[in-house]
Amino acid sequence: MKKMKFFLLIFITIGVFFISNQYFQNNKYNFNLNSEKGLLSLKDFAGKKLIVYFGYTYCPDVCPTELALIGDVLTKMDAKNAHVLFISLDPNRDNNITQTSQWVKYFYPNSTALVAKNENELQNITKNYGVVYEKIPLPNSAMQYSIAHSGEFYLLDENGKFVKKISDISYENFYNEIKKFLNEK
């Protein structure tokens, strides 16, 4: 009888692992992106509430402002179960993953910078999230180009399931949306 229970427990454990692994692989919000720790996907963040933001480190105003907003809100909430994922829209300039990671962690320490291998990979991910972006040439600038992009935050639960997109980033609304998200079971 004990042997049968033991094998049943092993069978259930393997089944749960297989099903959860399949869920992450088939999730349209999943990714395989470069980080300081190597290639990461949603399953590497299982158990964490994710706040995903798309931007780039050379952004002169919008990205730093929005990352400062999320850092401030999460710090005030003492949100230990929250993790920020910064997905770069500029894989060419953000390819030094150590620098990109340090830049993101400046705004909120519990963050991970993720960079696509190439533009095709980035386009697939942004399409799945509904992110709109465009490279704008700046011929008379040392920057050479800028990237115009949407500025939403995407919330994914502990299982990598999409919860909602936050477009209204006025402080009060953003604070309330994040608080509600973090308190959901």
C-alpha positions as CSV (number, residue, x, y, z in Angstrom):
1,M,0.0,0.0,0.0
2,K,2.8,2.4,0.9
3,K,4.5,1.6,-2.4
4,M,1.4,2.3,-4.3
5,K,1.0,5.7,-2.6
6,F,4.6,6.5,-3.3
7,F,4.2,5.8,-7.0
8,L,1.0,7.7,-7.2
9,L,2.7,10.7,-5.6
10,I,5.5,10.5,-8.1
11,F,3.1,10.2,-11.0
12,I,1.1,13.2,-9.8
13,T,4.3,15.3,-9.3
14,I,5.5,14.4,-12.8
15,G,2.1,15.2,-14.2
16,V,1.9,18.6,-12.5
17,F,5.5,19.5,-13.7
18,F,4.6,18.4,-17.3
19,I,1.4,20.4,-17.4
20,S,2.9,23.5,-15.9
21,N,5.9,23.3,-18.3
22,Q,3.5,22.9,-21.2
23,Y,1.5,25.9,-20.0
24,F,4.5,28.2,-19.9
25,Q,5.7,27.0,-23.4
26,N,2.3,27.6,-25.0
27,N,1.6,30.9,-23.3
28,K,1.7,33.7,-25.9
29,Y,3.3,36.0,-23.4
30,N,6.3,33.6,-22.9
31,F,9.7,34.5,-24.2
32,N,13.3,33.3,-24.3
33,L,15.4,36.4,-23.8
34,N,19.0,37.2,-22.7
35,S,19.7,38.3,-19.2
36,E,22.6,38.5,-16.8
37,K,21.7,34.9,-15.9
38,G,21.6,33.6,-19.4
39,L,18.4,32.8,-21.4
40,L,15.2,33.3,-19.3
41,S,11.6,32.5,-19.9
42,L,8.4,33.0,-17.9
43,K,8.9,29.7,-16.1
44,D,12.0,31.2,-14.5
45,F,9.8,33.7,-12.7
46,A,7.1,31.2,-11.6
47,G,5.8,32.2,-8.2
48,K,6.4,35.9,-8.7
49,K,3.9,38.6,-9.7
50,L,5.4,40.2,-12.8
51,I,5.2,43.8,-13.9
52,V,6.5,43.9,-17.5
53,Y,7.6,47.1,-19.2
54,F,9.0,47.6,-22.7
55,G,11.5,50.4,-23.2
56,Y,15.2,51.2,-23.9
57,T,18.1,52.6,-21.9
58,Y,18.8,55.5,-24.3
59,C,15.3,56.9,-23.8
60,P,15.7,60.5,-22.6
61,D,12.4,60.8,-20.7
62,V,9.5,58.4,-20.8
63,C,11.3,55.2,-19.8
64,P,13.2,56.7,-16.8
65,T,10.0,58.4,-15.6
66,E,7.9,55.3,-15.8
67,L,10.5,53.1,-14.2
68,A,10.9,55.6,-11.4
69,L,7.1,55.5,-11.0
70,I,7.0,51.7,-10.6
71,G,10.0,51.7,-8.4
72,D,8.4,54.3,-6.1
73,V,5.1,52.5,-5.9
74,L,6.6,49.1,-5.2
75,T,9.0,50.5,-2.6
76,K,6.1,52.3,-0.8
77,M,4.2,49.0,-0.8
78,D,7.2,47.0,0.3
79,A,6.1,44.5,-2.4
80,K,8.3,41.5,-1.8
81,N,6.3,39.3,-4.2
82,A,6.6,41.8,-7.2
83,H,9.3,41.5,-9.9
84,V,9.8,44.0,-12.7
85,L,10.8,42.7,-16.1
86,F,12.3,45.3,-18.4
87,I,12.2,44.1,-22.1
88,S,14.4,46.3,-24.3
89,L,13.1,47.7,-27.5
90,D,16.6,48.5,-28.6
91,P,18.6,45.2,-28.7
92,N,21.4,46.8,-30.7
93,R,22.3,49.4,-28.0
94,D,21.1,47.5,-25.0
95,N,23.2,44.4,-25.8
96,N,25.6,45.0,-22.9
97,I,23.3,43.1,-20.6
98,T,25.3,43.9,-17.5
99,Q,24.9,47.7,-18.1
100,T,21.3,47.4,-19.0
101,S,20.6,45.3,-15.9
102,Q,22.4,47.9,-13.7
103,W,20.4,50.7,-15.3
104,V,17.1,48.9,-14.6
105,K,18.0,47.9,-11.0
106,Y,18.7,51.6,-10.3
107,F,15.0,52.2,-10.5
108,Y,13.9,49.1,-8.6
109,P,16.3,46.4,-7.3
110,N,14.0,43.5,-7.8
111,S,14.1,43.8,-11.6
112,T,15.5,41.9,-14.5
113,A,16.6,43.3,-17.8
114,L,15.8,41.2,-20.9
115,V,17.2,41.7,-24.4
116,A,16.2,39.9,-27.6
117,K,18.8,38.3,-29.8
118,N,17.6,40.2,-32.8
119,E,14.8,42.4,-34.2
120,N,12.7,39.4,-35.4
121,E,12.6,37.9,-32.0
122,L,11.7,41.3,-30.5
123,Q,8.9,41.8,-33.1
124,N,7.3,38.5,-32.2
125,I,7.3,39.3,-28.5
126,T,6.0,42.9,-28.9
127,K,3.2,41.6,-31.2
128,N,2.1,39.1,-28.6
129,Y,2.0,41.8,-25.9
130,G,0.5,44.4,-28.2
131,V,3.4,46.8,-27.8
132,V,3.7,49.5,-30.5
133,Y,7.1,50.9,-31.3
134,E,9.0,52.5,-34.2
135,K,12.6,53.4,-34.7
136,I,12.8,57.1,-35.6
137,P,16.0,58.3,-37.4
138,L,17.7,61.3,-35.8
139,P,20.3,62.2,-38.5
140,N,21.7,65.3,-36.7
141,S,22.0,63.7,-33.3
142,A,24.7,61.7,-31.5
143,M,22.0,59.2,-30.6
144,Q,21.4,58.4,-34.3
145,Y,17.9,57.2,-33.6
146,S,15.1,57.2,-31.0
147,I,12.4,54.7,-30.4
148,A,8.8,55.9,-30.2
149,H,6.8,53.4,-28.1
150,S,3.7,52.8,-26.2
151,G,4.1,53.0,-22.4
152,E,1.9,50.4,-20.8
153,F,2.7,48.1,-18.0
154,Y,1.7,44.4,-18.4
155,L,0.7,42.4,-15.3
156,L,1.2,38.6,-15.1
157,D,0.4,36.4,-12.2
158,E,2.6,33.9,-10.4
159,N,1.8,31.3,-13.2
160,G,2.7,33.6,-16.0
161,K,-1.0,34.3,-16.8
162,F,-1.8,37.7,-18.2
163,V,-3.9,39.7,-15.8
164,K,-4.2,43.1,-17.3
165,K,-2.5,46.0,-19.1
166,I,-2.2,49.4,-17.3
167,S,-2.4,52.3,-19.7
168,D,-3.5,55.1,-17.3
169,I,-0.3,55.7,-15.4
170,S,-1.5,58.7,-13.4
171,Y,0.1,58.1,-9.9
172,E,-3.2,57.4,-8.0
173,N,-4.6,55.0,-10.7
174,F,-1.3,53.2,-11.1
175,Y,-0.8,52.8,-7.3
176,N,-4.3,51.4,-6.9
177,E,-4.0,49.0,-9.9
178,I,-0.6,47.6,-8.6
179,K,-2.0,47.3,-5.0
180,K,-5.0,45.4,-6.3
181,F,-2.8,43.2,-8.5
182,L,-0.4,42.3,-5.7
183,N,-3.2,41.5,-3.2
184,E,-5.0,39.1,-5.6
185,K,-4.6,35.5,-4.8
